[in-house]
Amino acid sequence: MDTLFFGQKNKFKEEEIPKAVCHENIHLKAIDLYCITCNCAVCSKCIKNHAIHAADVQDVDELFDESVKSSNKITDKLGSMVNGKESEKKRIQDYFKAKVESKHQQETDRVSSHFRHLHDVLHQKEVELQSNLNKARDTNSESFTNSNVQIDQDIAQANEILGELEKLSKSLVDKIPKQIDRELKCKLLNQHVKSNKILSNQSSSSSSSLALSTATNTNSTLGENLIKLTEYGFREPALSIDTVLSYMEIKNSDKLFKNVFIYGNAAFQKLDLATKKLETIELKNETKFTTTHGIFKSIVATHDRIFIFKRTQYLEYDPKNGTWAMGSFADSYNGGDWQSVEYDGNEYIYLFGGCIESTNHRDINRFNTRTKTLDVEYSQTRIPIRFQTTCIAEGKHIYTIGGVKQTNTDKEAILERFDIRSKELTKIRDFEKDGYIDITSMCYIKVQHAIYMINREHQFFRYDLKQDKITKLAQAYTGLQQFYTRLSFDQDNTIYCISKDSVSEYNISKNTWTKLSVPKFHAYDLYVFGTKMRFPTALEAFKSVVYIVMPITCTLYVMDDDRLDNLIKRYKFVVYPPEAQTHEEFARMEQEFFDAREKRRALEKQQQQQQQNK
């Protein structure tokens, strides 16, 4: 029976099995020890070479007896392992056959069927177009033949008149007018009238032809205008062959975007777009900002991470391990709140604008996702701006639109293209002239070279970058007007629209929207705007936030109940329209809110200063 030894080396060739003597160092002593770590025989002289792991050097006979006792168990385990591996191999083969081979055959058949159909319809279209051209040629040929027949008739009639006139002329030779009889006079008059009619018709045709030629300012000859011909030509399709071919590709059918992550003060959630399940994720190591105010457009996903930027810091989330890490920028650079961020698909995240202590700035910064360093003032926006809408196009351009200028009343609807290599910023179009303002989100579709956009009134449209053309599409949904909307293209035929409280999907080919039945999101720090809003009792509807509607500004403020503890005690609930309270009471509440906000900001600034001093 073979004896198996298991140490660090569990695979060795037959020549590695030790001999009866310690032949490696030629000590020529009987083997009485065996090193499990080195998997070799040891004699009393060479044992010093194994002093580091002396605990693994054991008596050969004792080790052999133990191995014999355990050999049956080892054999059983190996047998079970072999059977398990055989079963695993069979499962892998079946899975490969079902997942790859059958799918490969299915897609191969689809490609063949598609192109057979394409060949058929192309041939059918070719025959149809050629038939139409032949009909057009026959119609023009008929006009040509009729024209020639008419010309031949005119020539024959003119020659006949000329012949008659010649005969009559001969009969009039040497005759004075009084000697010409009435019959001859009538014959001459008859031919004279015929001649005038023919000449009159020809003169009329020549005049109209000349007028037509002059009016149309062409070089058409008299003959070209006498015959009515229609010119036909082949109109090529609007889409080039290259564009049509670009729609056909072999690609990974797995969805690029599978999950929506929702981040807020009180919870962190993940929505699976395939199963429509909403999962609350535990916030490990409790790393978070002191406030989530102004981070909505500062959240971005790379291939394997989620980054959130705020002021002098950033949060990094690893979905695989479920861990958070917080980093700070060098020299305590402060990008402020309401920054707009976009990932280029490779190594960098670009941060556009922001607001520092109620003042916008123009910085475009570049964050390296590998080294975690920030290129400050990599470029600049056209004007000081915050809360812009951004989207990446083909990894080399970032399109920006909208945002808030220094005052909320200013409308900003200019689409610009930022070249991430040359840093050049190019104006594309001002959509305010087209009636589209407050663009809340957009996404780029490569095969169409178009951007799909939605605004806070839920108007949804496509902008063709090549043709500079707007196409109005089906409206996404109706409800409260809101800035907090995100569009996400799944790289196939669907655009997801994620709003504050719902998820809808848009079928690009059918131009239809479907509202998904998904669990209700946690209530986050969001703003909703509108003039006809009515909410149930705040504390009954929402456990962790309080909604306060300011009737003057028509703004719905959403704040943590911790921050408004005093207001909760004072006002047990707040509804809109304010039937129970007066406008003066709401005005006082509004003032208390702004006072509390200023105190909170001052405290945060003081804490940051203390951290810098440390």
C-alpha positions, 0 to 999 in steps of 0.5 A, a space after each residue: 500500500 502506498 503511503 501519502 504524506 501531506 505537507 506544503 508540497 502535496 504534489 511530487 514526482 516518483 523520483 522525489 520519494 526519499 531513498 533509504 539513506 540520506 543521499 542528498 548530503 551523502 551522510 550515509 546514515 540510516 534514515 530515522 527522521 522525516 521533515 514534513 515541511 521539506 517533504 524529505 528524509 532527514 538524518 541525525 547529521 543534517 537535522 540542523 538544516 531544518 532547525 527553523 521548522 524542527 516541529 515538523 521533523 518527526 520519527 519515520 516509523 511513527 509517522 509511517 504508522 500514522 499514515 497507514 492508519 489514515 490511508 483509508 480515510 485519505 483514500 475515501 476522501 480522494 475518491 469522493 474528491 474524484 467523484 465530485 470533480 467528475 460531477 463538477 466537470 459534467 455540470 460545467 460541460 452542461 452549463 457550457 453547452 447550455 450557456 455558450 454552445 446553444 446560445 452560439 448556435 442560436 445567435 449564429 442562426 439569428 445572424 444568418 436569418 437576419 442577413 438572408 432576410 436582408 438579402 431578400 428585402 434588398 433584392 426585392 427593393 432593387 427590383 422595385 426601384 428598377 421597375 419604377 425607373 423602367 416605368 418612368 423611362 416608358 412614360 418619357 418614351 411615350 411622350 417622346 414618341 407622341 412628340 415625334 409623331 406630332 412633328 412628322 404630322 406638322 412637317 407633312 401638312 406643311 409640305 402638302 401646303 407648300 405643294 399646293 401653293 407651288 401648283 397654284 403659283 404656276 397657274 397664276 403665271 401671266 394672269 392679271 388679277 381680273 382674269 383669276 376665277 373665283 374657284 382658284 381664288 378660293 383655293 389660294 385663300 384656303 391654303 393661305 389660312 392653313 399656312 397662317 394657322 400652322 405658323 400661328 401655332 408654331 409661333 405660340 409654341 416658340 414664344 411659350 418655350 422662350 418664356 419658360 426658358 427665361 422664367 426658369 433661368 435655364 439653358 434649355 433648348 426649344 426642343 427640350 421645352 416642347 416635349 414634357 419629360 419628367 426627370 427621375 433619380 435614385 434617392 439614397 437613404 438618410 442613414 449611410 451604409 456605415 451608420 446602418 452597419 454600426 448598429 449591427 454588432 456582437 456584444 455582451 448581452 449582460 446589462 452594463 448597469 444592474 443596480 441603482 444605489 441610493 445614498 442618504 444620511 439615514 440609509 444606504 440602499 441598492 435596487 436590483 433592476 433585474 429583480 426589482 428588489 430593494 436591499 438596505 445595505 449596512 453601512 460598515 465602519 460608519 464612515 459618512 459626511 457630517 451632512 449629505 446636503 448638496 451631493 446629488 450630482 456629486 455621486 458617480 460609479 466607476 467600474 468597481 467603485 462608488 465615489 462621493 465628493 463633498 468640499 475637502 473630502 471624498 467617500 469611496 465605496 467598495 460594493 464587493 467588500 461592502 466597505 467605505 473609506 474616506 479621503 481628503 484632498 491635498 492642501 485641504 482643497 475645497 470644491 464646495 457643495 453641489 459639484 457635478 462629477 463625471 467618470 471618463 470610463 478609464 482612470 479619471 473623474 472630472 468635477 465641474 463647478 460647485 458652491 462655497 459659502 453661497 458663492 459659485 466657482 468655475 474650477 474643473 478638477 480631475 480626480 485620479 481613481 488609481 492614485 487618489 490625487 486631485 488635479 486642481 483647476 485642470 480647466 474652467 467652466 464658462 461661468 461660475 456654476 453649480 449643479 450642472 448636468 453632465 454625461 460622457 461621450 465616447 470617453 473623450 468628451 463630456 457634455 454639460 448643460 443647465 445648472 444654477 448660476 449665482 441667483 436661482 432666477 437665472 436660467 441656464 440651458 446651454 449645451 457645451 462640449 468639454 474635450 478632456 484632452 485639449 481642455 477646450 470648451 465648445 458651445 453647442 446649442 442654447 435650448 432655452 430658445 427651443 423652450 427647454 429649460 431646467 434640464 435635469 439629466 441626460 445620457 449619450 447613445 453612441 450609435 445614434 450620436 445623440 443625447 437624450 434629455 429630460 427636464 424638471 417638467 418631465 419633457 423628454 427629447 432627443 438631440 441629434 448632435 450631427 444634424 443639430 435636430 431636436 425630436 420630441 419623445 413620449 413624456 416620461 411621467 407626470 407628477 411633482 416637478 423635480 430636479 432630482 432625476 437621473 437617466 441611465 442607458 443600459 447600452 442596449 434598448 432601454 433608458 432608466 429614469 430614476 427619480 426621487 420616488 420611482 423608477 421608469 424605463 424607456 423603450 428606445 425603439 418603441 418610444 414608450 415609457 413603463 413605470 416599474 413596480 419597485 419598493 419605495 425608496 428611503 426618503 432622502 435630503 431632496 428638494 421638490 418644486 411645485 405650486 400645487 403640492 399637498 402632503 399627508 401629515 409629515 410625521 405619519 408618512 415619514 419616520 426619519 425626515 420632516 417635510 416643510 413647505 414654504 408658501 412664499 417660495 413654493 419650495 419643499 424643504 426636506 430635513 432630518 428630524 434631528 436638525 428640526 427637533 425644536 420645530 417638531 416639538 413646536 409644530 406637531 405636523 406641517 401640511 400644505 396648503 397651510 390650513 391650520 397655521 398662518 403665513 406669519 407662523 410659516 415665516 417664523 419657521 422659515 427664518 428659524 430654518 435659515 438661522 439653524 442652517 447658518 449656525 450649522 454651517 458655522 459649526 462645521 467651519 469651526 470643526 474643519 478649522 480645528 481639524 486643520 490646526 491638529 
